[in-house]
Amino acid sequence: MASAGIINKPFSIPPYPEMILKAIEELNEENGSNKSSISKYIEATYGGLPQGHKALLNLHLARMRDSGELVFWKNNYTKRDPNAPPRRGRGRPPKPKESFSLGVIYSLPKPRGRPPNDPPKSPKVNASIGSGRPRGRPRKMSQPTRGFGGALTSAVGTGGSGRPRGRPPKMKSTPLTEISA
């Protein structure tokens, strides 16, 4: 049984973008309207808002800002003025794009990244052939030093002082024996 009577429809609210634009127009603040003033105006004007009103308002404000319908500046939202130049953000502006002429053949750009593993085209020339000396810092030569008893010993890394580097080794203690007389 279908009834052809009047269907009780709840009061419908307009879409959020319309409500936001009307709120900004009606508030008519000098530097634009902030989020809380827009929300208060919508709550006062339209009753019966959904439970997630704040989240929906945030979502639609972000969408309208990203699409260019609204301008967000110093925590305020304003309607975009079609005659006003766009405001520059922080940082260096991007380089202007070069326009391509018709009929001109452009070469392909160089490929990025590491080149493929091809064999070298020409062998490298050894630059140190003429001097006969190897490249880099010369190796440290150990100098013979005189130890106890006059024997020649070589101490690596002595630095020319005759003593080895670092902390001296611990002396082994030998037990003393008593001599009774």
Kinemage of the C-alpha trace (Angstrom):
@kinemage 1
@onewidth
@group {chain A} dominant
@subgroup {mainchain}
@vectorlist {calphas} color= white
{ca met a 1} P 0.000 0.000 0.000
{ca ala a 2} L 1.556 3.177 -1.129
{ca ser a 3} L 0.249 6.319 0.371
{ca ala a 4} L 0.101 9.356 -1.820
{ca gly a 5} L -0.006 11.634 1.216
{ca ile a 6} L 2.440 14.271 2.294
{ca ile a 7} L 5.894 12.912 3.086
{ca asn a 8} L 7.382 14.442 6.217
{ca lys a 9} L 10.788 15.588 5.084
{ca pro a 10} L 13.122 17.094 7.669
{ca phe a 11} L 14.257 20.660 7.086
{ca ser a 12} L 17.034 20.423 4.542
{ca ile a 13} L 20.061 22.615 4.845
{ca pro a 14} L 21.892 23.974 1.800
{ca pro a 15} L 25.273 22.499 0.836
{ca tyr a 16} L 28.220 23.541 2.986
{ca pro a 17} L 30.007 25.565 0.252
{ca glu a 18} L 26.906 27.748 -0.153
{ca met a 19} L 26.589 28.230 3.606
{ca ile a 20} L 30.274 29.125 3.912
{ca leu a 21} L 30.178 31.685 1.080
{ca lys a 22} L 26.993 33.258 2.490
{ca ala a 23} L 28.561 33.436 5.974
{ca ile a 24} L 31.660 35.202 4.635
{ca glu a 25} L 29.485 37.674 2.683
{ca glu a 26} L 27.166 38.401 5.617
{ca leu a 27} L 29.950 38.759 8.193
{ca asn a 28} L 31.754 41.161 5.825
{ca glu a 29} L 34.845 41.460 8.006
{ca glu a 30} L 37.741 43.583 6.758
{ca asn a 31} L 40.438 40.904 6.753
{ca gly a 32} L 38.119 37.955 6.164
{ca ser a 33} L 36.389 35.615 8.580
{ca asn a 34} L 38.026 32.987 10.711
{ca lys a 35} L 36.777 29.434 11.117
{ca ser a 36} L 35.041 29.980 14.463
{ca ser a 37} L 33.068 33.044 13.293
{ca ile a 38} L 31.939 31.173 10.153
{ca ser a 39} L 30.865 28.221 12.302
{ca lys a 40} L 28.941 30.416 14.761
{ca tyr a 41} L 27.121 32.188 11.910
{ca ile a 42} L 26.118 28.879 10.288
{ca glu a 43} L 24.914 27.453 13.632
{ca ala a 44} L 22.874 30.591 14.353
{ca thr a 45} L 21.362 30.845 10.858
{ca tyr a 46} L 20.681 27.190 10.060
{ca gly a 47} L 19.338 24.938 12.782
{ca gly a 48} L 19.525 21.171 12.860
{ca leu a 49} L 23.114 20.770 11.708
{ca pro a 50} L 24.573 17.246 11.621
{ca gln a 51} L 26.605 15.850 14.525
{ca gly a 52} L 29.940 16.228 12.716
{ca his a 53} L 29.385 19.887 11.858
{ca lys a 54} L 32.900 21.009 12.866
{ca ala a 55} L 34.569 18.205 10.881
{ca leu a 56} L 32.392 18.872 7.822
{ca leu a 57} L 33.109 22.585 8.029
{ca asn a 58} L 36.862 21.930 8.211
{ca leu a 59} L 36.671 19.536 5.257
{ca his a 60} L 34.728 21.938 3.034
{ca leu a 61} L 36.892 24.939 3.974
{ca ala a 62} L 40.004 22.961 3.031
{ca arg a 63} L 38.457 21.849 -0.273
{ca met a 64} L 37.380 25.371 -1.160
{ca arg a 65} L 40.806 26.737 -0.243
{ca asp a 66} L 42.572 24.118 -2.381
{ca ser a 67} L 40.270 24.654 -5.348
{ca gly a 68} L 40.801 28.433 -5.223
{ca glu a 69} L 37.279 29.524 -4.261
{ca leu a 70} L 38.561 30.901 -0.950
{ca val a 71} L 41.813 32.578 -0.010
{ca phe a 72} L 43.340 31.623 3.336
{ca trp a 73} L 45.556 34.381 4.719
{ca lys a 74} L 46.610 34.946 8.332
{ca asn a 75} L 44.076 32.419 9.689
{ca asn a 76} L 41.169 34.109 7.860
{ca tyr a 77} L 39.109 33.027 4.854
{ca thr a 78} L 38.068 35.520 2.184
{ca lys a 79} L 36.421 35.225 -1.203
{ca arg a 80} L 38.828 35.297 -4.107
{ca asp a 81} L 38.943 38.654 -5.900
{ca pro a 82} L 39.207 38.007 -9.650
{ca asn a 83} L 41.112 41.278 -10.247
{ca ala a 84} L 43.656 40.863 -7.456
{ca pro a 85} L 47.071 39.394 -8.294
{ca pro a 86} L 47.837 36.093 -6.591
{ca arg a 87} L 49.629 36.373 -3.261
{ca arg a 88} L 53.126 35.004 -3.207
{ca gly a 89} L 53.949 32.392 -0.650
{ca arg a 90} L 57.232 31.921 1.128
{ca gly a 91} L 60.381 30.871 -0.650
{ca arg a 92} L 61.814 31.442 -4.053
{ca pro a 93} L 59.313 31.702 -6.916
{ca pro a 94} L 59.506 28.993 -9.574
{ca lys a 95} L 61.327 29.615 -12.834
{ca pro a 96} L 59.122 30.637 -15.757
{ca lys a 97} L 58.354 27.848 -18.206
{ca glu a 98} L 59.915 28.114 -21.653
{ca ser a 99} L 57.422 28.038 -24.493
{ca phe a 100} L 58.236 25.655 -27.313
{ca ser a 101} L 58.156 26.933 -30.894
{ca leu a 102} L 56.470 24.918 -33.600
{ca gly a 103} L 58.690 23.436 -36.284
{ca val a 104} L 61.845 23.490 -34.138
{ca ile a 105} L 63.471 20.125 -33.406
{ca tyr a 106} L 64.750 19.804 -29.875
{ca ser a 107} L 67.320 17.247 -28.791
{ca leu a 108} L 66.381 14.722 -26.156
{ca pro a 109} L 67.551 15.533 -22.641
{ca lys a 110} L 70.419 13.546 -21.176
{ca pro a 111} L 69.259 10.518 -19.233
{ca arg a 112} L 69.453 10.864 -15.480
{ca gly a 113} L 71.240 8.501 -13.148
{ca arg a 114} L 74.196 6.222 -13.540
{ca pro a 115} L 75.103 5.255 -17.118
{ca pro a 116} L 74.804 1.611 -18.145
{ca asn a 117} L 77.808 -0.645 -17.505
{ca asp a 118} L 79.622 -0.315 -20.836
{ca pro a 119} L 83.314 -1.106 -21.329
{ca pro a 120} L 85.529 2.006 -21.236
{ca lys a 121} L 86.104 3.607 -24.617
{ca ser a 122} L 89.761 4.468 -24.116
{ca pro a 123} L 92.253 3.160 -21.572
{ca lys a 124} L 93.355 5.601 -18.883
{ca val a 125} L 96.804 7.058 -19.202
{ca asn a 126} L 98.963 6.547 -16.104
{ca ala a 127} L 100.135 10.030 -15.115
{ca ser a 128} L 102.848 8.868 -12.708
{ca ile a 129} L 104.978 7.071 -15.321
{ca gly a 130} L 107.478 9.921 -15.609
{ca ser a 131} L 108.238 10.438 -11.901
{ca gly a 132} L 108.815 6.793 -10.910
{ca arg a 133} L 107.331 7.499 -7.502
{ca pro a 134} L 104.051 5.914 -6.315
{ca arg a 135} L 101.042 8.115 -5.659
{ca gly a 136} L 99.982 9.216 -2.195
{ca arg a 137} L 101.689 9.653 1.140
{ca pro a 138} L 104.922 7.715 1.613
{ca arg a 139} L 104.895 4.843 4.082
{ca lys a 140} L 106.307 5.379 7.540
{ca met a 141} L 109.752 3.810 7.809
{ca ser a 142} L 110.666 2.119 11.084
{ca gln a 143} L 114.005 3.225 12.509
{ca pro a 144} L 116.277 0.839 14.350
{ca thr a 145} L 116.839 1.676 18.010
{ca arg a 146} L 119.274 0.378 20.615
{ca gly a 147} L 117.689 -1.686 23.328
{ca phe a 148} L 119.293 -3.131 26.443
{ca gly a 149} L 122.556 -4.935 25.849
{ca gly a 150} L 123.380 -3.039 22.700
{ca ala a 151} L 121.290 -5.233 20.372
{ca leu a 152} L 119.620 -3.499 17.461
{ca thr a 153} L 115.849 -3.869 17.558
{ca ser a 154} L 113.236 -2.232 15.392
{ca ala a 155} L 110.326 -0.595 17.173
{ca val a 156} L 107.368 0.097 14.900
{ca gly a 157} L 105.598 3.350 15.603
{ca thr a 158} L 108.064 4.715 18.152
{ca gly a 159} L 108.062 8.184 16.745
{ca gly a 160} L 111.821 8.546 17.182
{ca ser a 161} L 111.826 8.765 20.993
{ca gly a 162} L 113.102 5.237 21.608
{ca arg a 163} L 110.044 4.252 23.657
{ca pro a 164} L 107.013 2.363 22.398
{ca arg a 165} L 103.683 4.186 22.210
{ca gly a 166} L 100.945 3.884 24.788
{ca arg a 167} L 100.795 2.774 28.398
{ca pro a 168} L 103.698 0.637 29.572
{ca pro a 169} L 102.911 -3.007 30.339
{ca lys a 170} L 102.214 -4.031 33.907
{ca met a 171} L 105.295 -5.332 35.721
{ca lys a 172} L 105.090 -8.963 36.733
{ca ser a 173} L 105.730 -9.306 40.401
{ca thr a 174} L 108.194 -12.028 41.379
{ca pro a 175} L 107.801 -13.463 44.868
{ca leu a 176} L 110.695 -12.549 47.130
{ca thr a 177} L 112.307 -15.369 49.029
{ca glu a 178} L 113.643 -14.843 52.496
{ca ile a 179} L 117.250 -15.683 53.070
{ca ser a 180} L 117.959 -16.704 56.585
{ca ala a 181} L 121.432 -16.318 57.842
